[in-house]
Amino acid sequence: MEKALDRELFQYILQLDEAQKKSVLQMLKTFVKGGGKKVPRTSIEQYNKDIDEAIARVEAGEFYTHDEVRRMAKEW
């Protein structure tokens, strides 16, 4: 199975121009290196705290309606 995948990948690479090959190579290097800095995991306690704070903001009226967000996006 891996051989078939390798062959298919190679066939696509052969079809790329020089600039595309450089771009794909950079992407592959990023994948292999792990994509850079790892984001620390959030604890369940912090997650629950964030949710509680978000709910409190909504209950206090601190939110945007869908129409407000659409207007803001058009202005941006």
Order of alpha helices (4+ residues) and beta strands (2+ residues): alpha-alpha-alpha-alpha
